[in-house]
């Protein structure tokens, strides 16, 4: 039986607005910048083209994080307003 090997991804979270190369099986560049006290803007760039933009917002009480994404999937399908809400237990 063949053993599965784990894939490792390393993302560098530098909040300087510049693009930084990821390391691992899915190479891309990530950019992070603070847009406010509880807000982050994040872009993903592949082959020189921005493919995803995320607006990440943490509620004032720190219990809810909302991520709104717009972009293009790896298969070329465009999407807008992909909203995901995460609640702290």
Buried (B, 14 or more C-beta within 10 A) or exposed (E): EEEEEEEEEEEEEEEEEEBBEBEEEEEBBBBBBEEEEEEBBBBBBBEEEBBBBBBBBBEEEEEEBBBBBEBBEEEEEEEEEEEEEEEEE
